[in-house]
Amino acid sequence: MNVIETNQLQKVYGGKIAVADLTLQVPKGEVFGFLGPNGAGKSTSVKMLLGLVKPTSGQAQLLGRNPGDPQAMARVGFLPEHFRFHEWLQANEFLDLHGRLFGMDAATRRARIPELLEMVGLSEQAKRPLSGFSKGMLQRIGLAQALLNDPELVFLDEPTSALDPFGRMLVRGIIHELKARGTSVFLNSHLLGEVEATCDRVAFIRQGRVLQTLLLRDLQPDHVRVALTVDSVTPELLAALARVPGLAGLDDARQAAETAGNVAVASTTTIEFMLAEEDAIPLVAEAALASGARLYGLTPRRVSLEQLFLDVVGTEDSGQ
């Protein structure tokens, strides 16, 4: 079962396309990362899914209903990136207000609010006005508000942007706990390390269009970036490495070596390249030694989500 389904969802503002073609599916119980540069259409997409903005064309379903349907929204939690809370209220009063807006009875609110304050690490701040909260504390009380109705689906927009390492670890733990309970999480974040640590699957979006969706476990461990450190990078070494199957990324270094003739590339002792298969790493070591180089280090690294983001979305600044 999918908690979110969209097909060719589009939003146009005065002739400007904010979302060109949003087509995706989010299965129940999945932590789904929504990634893209500034101005990619992520916020507009979320607003359409929540029924806050009407799409120009296309279809969307949220928990099997149309976006904005009251029966669907009663089962949804939302923490926006830019929030404005009632600063004159104490933390527990703020949560009580939102509990009443959800139609929760007094007994349920009395049980649920302390539980949530404990979850987000704010139990000792229950009677403190929000006006005295730091931005990170406001983000955590906002997360408590998003979970108040024990939702089936939670939208979190940059939930850790204002948090210190402790706060990020706390939110990461909450997301893992939500997943364990079967709650679906739609996560929008620029902190790709957090996404990589929490998400099951991610979609890359640019200019309002989904470019690629993949399971993070599909980042194959045998698809590696390798750093080779030797006493000196020579043309002989580069020529030997060029014969290793599945090796790429030597063109710039080879060109530099060719312009230097038989002299080693000046001040260069480390080169990086990609290997299609982890099994080729011993062949790299053998090629380096056979070329006469002294081998100081051969370090394989998995391709990070950040590198994959740049490969899929590109490196051009959106300007926004």
C-alpha positions as CSV (number, residue, x, y, z in Angstrom):
1,M,0.0,0.0,0.0
2,N,1.2,3.5,-0.9
3,V,0.6,6.4,1.5
4,I,1.5,8.9,-1.2
5,E,0.8,8.6,-5.0
6,T,1.2,11.3,-7.5
7,N,1.0,11.3,-11.3
8,Q,2.2,14.1,-13.4
9,L,1.4,16.7,-10.7
10,Q,2.1,20.2,-12.0
11,K,1.9,23.7,-10.5
12,V,2.2,26.9,-12.6
13,Y,2.2,30.4,-11.1
14,G,1.5,33.1,-13.6
15,G,3.3,31.3,-16.4
16,K,6.2,30.1,-14.3
17,I,6.4,26.4,-13.7
18,A,7.1,25.6,-10.0
19,V,6.5,21.9,-10.4
20,A,6.7,20.4,-13.8
21,D,5.9,16.7,-13.4
22,L,5.9,15.1,-9.9
23,T,5.3,11.4,-10.3
24,L,6.2,9.3,-7.3
25,Q,5.0,6.6,-4.9
26,V,5.8,6.3,-1.1
27,P,5.0,2.9,0.4
28,K,3.5,2.6,3.9
29,G,6.1,2.5,6.7
30,E,8.9,3.9,4.6
31,V,11.2,6.8,5.4
32,F,11.3,8.7,2.1
33,G,13.9,11.4,1.4
34,F,12.9,14.3,-1.0
35,L,16.1,15.9,-2.3
36,G,16.8,18.8,-4.6
37,P,18.5,22.2,-4.8
38,N,16.9,25.4,-3.7
39,G,14.1,26.3,-6.0
40,A,13.6,22.7,-7.2
41,G,9.9,22.7,-6.3
42,K,10.1,20.7,-3.1
43,S,8.1,23.1,-0.9
44,T,5.4,23.6,-3.6
45,S,5.2,19.8,-3.9
46,V,4.6,19.3,-0.2
47,K,2.0,22.1,-0.1
48,M,0.1,20.3,-2.9
49,L,0.3,17.0,-1.1
50,L,-1.1,18.6,2.1
51,G,-3.9,20.3,0.2
52,L,-2.5,23.8,0.9
53,V,-2.0,24.6,-2.8
54,K,-4.2,23.4,-5.6
55,P,-2.3,21.8,-8.5
56,T,-2.6,23.1,-12.0
57,S,-2.9,19.6,-13.4
58,G,-2.2,16.0,-12.5
59,Q,-3.4,13.7,-9.7
60,A,-2.4,13.0,-6.1
61,Q,-3.6,10.7,-3.4
62,L,-2.7,10.9,0.3
63,L,-3.6,7.9,2.5
64,G,-6.0,6.9,-0.2
65,R,-7.8,10.2,-0.3
66,N,-7.5,13.5,-2.1
67,P,-5.0,16.0,-0.6
68,G,-6.7,18.2,2.1
69,D,-9.4,15.7,2.8
70,P,-10.3,16.0,6.5
71,Q,-10.2,12.3,7.1
72,A,-6.7,12.0,5.6
73,M,-5.4,15.1,7.3
74,A,-6.5,13.8,10.7
75,R,-3.9,11.1,10.2
76,V,-1.1,13.4,9.1
77,G,1.6,15.3,11.0
78,F,3.5,18.3,9.6
79,L,6.6,20.2,10.7
80,P,7.2,23.1,8.3
81,E,10.6,24.5,7.7
82,H,9.4,28.1,8.6
83,F,7.1,27.9,11.6
84,R,5.5,30.6,13.6
85,F,4.3,29.4,17.0
86,H,2.3,31.2,19.8
87,E,5.3,32.5,21.7
88,W,3.3,33.6,24.8
89,L,2.2,30.0,25.4
90,Q,4.1,27.6,27.6
91,A,5.3,24.4,25.9
92,N,2.6,22.3,27.5
93,E,0.0,24.9,26.7
94,F,1.1,25.0,23.1
95,L,0.7,21.2,22.8
96,D,-2.6,21.3,24.6
97,L,-4.0,23.9,22.2
98,H,-3.0,21.7,19.2
99,G,-4.4,18.7,20.9
100,R,-7.8,20.4,21.2
101,L,-7.6,21.5,17.6
102,F,-7.2,17.8,16.7
103,G,-10.3,17.0,18.8
104,M,-8.3,15.0,21.4
105,D,-10.1,14.6,24.8
106,A,-8.6,16.0,28.0
107,A,-7.5,12.6,29.3
108,T,-5.7,11.7,26.1
109,R,-4.0,15.1,26.1
110,R,-2.8,14.7,29.7
111,A,-1.3,11.4,28.8
112,R,0.2,12.3,25.4
113,I,1.8,15.7,26.1
114,P,4.3,14.6,28.8
115,E,5.2,11.6,26.6
116,L,6.0,13.8,23.7
117,L,7.9,16.3,25.7
118,E,10.0,13.5,27.0
119,M,10.5,12.2,23.5
120,V,11.9,15.5,22.2
121,G,14.0,16.2,25.3
122,L,11.9,19.1,26.7
123,S,10.3,17.6,29.8
124,E,12.0,20.2,32.0
125,Q,10.8,23.0,29.8
126,A,7.1,22.2,30.0
127,K,6.2,25.4,31.8
128,R,8.6,27.6,30.0
129,P,7.1,30.1,27.5
130,L,8.1,29.5,23.8
131,S,9.4,33.1,23.7
132,G,12.4,31.8,25.8
133,F,13.1,28.9,23.5
134,S,16.1,28.8,21.2
135,K,15.5,28.0,17.5
136,G,16.6,24.4,18.1
137,M,14.2,24.0,21.0
138,L,11.4,25.5,18.9
139,Q,12.2,23.0,16.2
140,R,11.9,20.2,18.7
141,I,8.6,21.4,20.2
142,G,7.4,21.7,16.6
143,L,8.3,18.0,16.1
144,A,6.3,17.1,19.2
145,Q,3.3,19.0,17.7
146,A,3.7,17.1,14.4
147,L,3.5,13.8,16.3
148,L,0.7,14.8,18.7
149,N,-2.1,13.0,16.8
150,D,0.0,9.8,16.5
151,P,-0.1,10.2,12.7
152,E,0.2,7.5,10.1
153,L,2.2,9.9,7.8
154,V,4.6,12.6,8.9
155,F,6.0,15.4,6.8
156,L,9.2,16.8,8.1
157,D,10.7,19.8,6.3
158,E,14.3,20.4,7.4
159,P,13.7,19.0,10.9
160,T,17.3,19.2,12.0
161,S,18.6,22.4,10.3
162,A,18.8,24.4,13.6
163,L,19.9,21.5,15.9
164,D,23.2,20.8,17.4
165,P,24.7,17.2,17.1
166,F,22.8,16.1,20.2
167,G,19.5,17.3,18.8
168,R,20.2,15.7,15.4
169,M,20.9,12.4,17.1
170,L,17.7,12.7,19.1
171,V,15.6,13.4,15.9
172,R,17.3,10.6,14.1
173,G,16.3,8.2,16.9
174,I,12.7,9.5,16.8
175,I,12.6,8.8,13.0
176,H,13.9,5.3,13.5
177,E,11.3,4.8,16.2
178,L,8.5,6.0,14.0
179,K,9.6,3.6,11.2
180,A,9.7,0.7,13.7
181,R,6.0,1.5,14.6
182,G,5.0,1.5,10.9
183,T,4.7,5.3,10.6
184,S,5.6,6.7,7.2
185,V,8.0,9.7,7.1
186,F,8.4,12.1,4.2
187,L,11.6,13.9,4.9
188,N,12.9,17.0,3.1
189,S,16.5,17.9,4.2
190,H,19.6,19.5,2.8
191,L,21.7,17.6,5.4
192,L,22.5,14.6,3.2
193,G,24.3,12.8,6.0
194,E,21.1,12.8,8.0
195,V,19.1,11.5,5.0
196,E,21.6,8.8,4.4
197,A,21.4,7.7,8.1
198,T,17.6,7.6,8.2
199,C,15.9,7.1,4.8
200,D,15.0,3.9,3.0
201,R,14.6,5.6,-0.3
202,V,15.2,9.0,-1.9
203,A,13.9,10.9,-4.9
204,F,16.1,13.6,-6.6
205,I,14.1,16.5,-7.9
206,R,15.2,19.5,-10.1
207,Q,13.1,22.1,-11.8
208,G,9.9,20.5,-10.5
209,R,10.6,17.1,-12.0
210,V,11.7,13.8,-10.4
211,L,15.0,12.9,-12.0
212,Q,15.6,9.6,-10.2
213,T,14.3,7.5,-7.3
214,L,16.3,4.8,-5.7
215,L,16.6,2.6,-2.6
216,L,19.6,3.6,-0.6
217,R,20.6,0.0,-0.2
218,D,21.1,0.1,-4.0
219,L,24.2,2.2,-3.4
220,Q,26.3,-0.9,-4.1
221,P,29.2,-1.5,-1.8
222,D,31.2,-2.7,-4.8
223,H,30.8,0.7,-6.5
224,V,33.7,2.5,-4.8
225,R,35.8,5.6,-5.1
226,V,39.5,4.8,-4.4
227,A,42.3,7.0,-3.2
228,L,45.8,5.8,-4.1
229,T,48.8,7.3,-2.3
230,V,52.3,6.6,-3.6
231,D,55.7,8.1,-3.4
232,S,55.3,9.8,-6.7
233,V,52.6,9.7,-9.5
234,T,54.5,8.9,-12.7
235,P,53.5,8.4,-16.3
236,E,54.4,4.7,-15.8
237,L,52.0,4.4,-12.9
238,L,49.2,6.1,-14.8
239,A,49.8,3.8,-17.8
240,A,49.7,0.7,-15.6
241,L,46.5,1.8,-13.9
242,A,44.8,2.6,-17.2
243,R,45.0,-1.1,-18.0
244,V,43.0,-2.1,-14.8
245,P,39.5,-3.2,-15.8
246,G,36.6,-0.9,-14.7
247,L,38.9,2.0,-13.7
248,A,37.9,5.6,-14.6
249,G,38.8,9.1,-13.7
250,L,42.5,9.2,-14.8
251,D,42.1,11.5,-17.9
252,D,43.0,14.8,-16.1
253,A,46.0,13.1,-14.4
254,R,47.1,11.4,-17.5
255,Q,47.0,14.7,-19.5
256,A,49.1,16.3,-16.7
257,A,51.6,13.5,-16.9
258,E,51.9,13.7,-20.7
259,T,52.6,17.4,-20.6
260,A,55.3,16.7,-18.0
261,G,57.0,14.1,-20.2
262,N,58.9,11.4,-18.2
263,V,58.9,13.6,-15.1
264,A,56.5,12.8,-12.3
265,V,53.5,15.1,-11.9
266,A,54.8,17.8,-9.7
267,S,53.8,17.7,-6.0
268,T,51.3,14.8,-6.6
269,T,51.4,11.7,-4.5
270,T,47.7,10.9,-4.4
271,I,45.1,10.3,-7.2
272,E,41.5,9.3,-7.0
273,F,39.4,7.3,-9.4
274,M,36.3,5.1,-9.5
275,L,36.2,1.3,-9.7
276,A,33.1,-0.5,-11.0
277,E,34.0,-3.5,-8.9
278,E,35.5,-3.8,-5.5
279,D,37.3,-7.0,-6.7
280,A,39.6,-4.8,-8.8
281,I,41.2,-3.2,-5.8
282,P,44.0,-5.9,-5.6
283,L,44.6,-5.3,-9.3
284,V,45.2,-1.6,-8.6
285,A,47.8,-2.5,-5.9
286,E,49.5,-4.9,-8.3
287,A,49.6,-2.4,-11.1
288,A,51.0,0.3,-8.8
289,L,53.8,-2.0,-7.6
290,A,54.5,-3.3,-11.1
291,S,55.1,0.3,-12.3
292,G,57.8,0.7,-9.8
293,A,55.8,3.0,-7.4
294,R,56.1,2.6,-3.6
295,L,52.6,2.1,-2.3
296,Y,51.7,4.0,0.9
297,G,47.9,3.8,0.9
298,L,45.0,2.4,-1.1
299,T,41.7,3.6,0.5
300,P,38.3,2.5,-0.9
301,R,35.3,4.6,0.0
302,R,31.6,4.0,-0.8
303,V,30.0,6.6,-3.1
304,S,28.3,9.0,-0.6
305,L,24.8,10.3,-1.0
306,E,26.3,13.8,-1.5
307,Q,28.3,12.6,-4.5
308,L,25.3,10.8,-5.9
309,F,23.2,14.0,-5.4
310,L,25.8,16.0,-7.4
311,D,26.0,13.3,-10.1
312,V,22.2,13.2,-10.6
313,V,21.1,16.8,-9.9
314,G,24.3,18.5,-11.2
315,T,26.5,21.1,-9.7
316,E,25.0,24.3,-11.2
317,D,23.8,26.7,-8.6
318,S,20.0,27.3,-8.7
319,G,20.6,30.9,-7.7
320,Q,17.9,30.7,-5.1
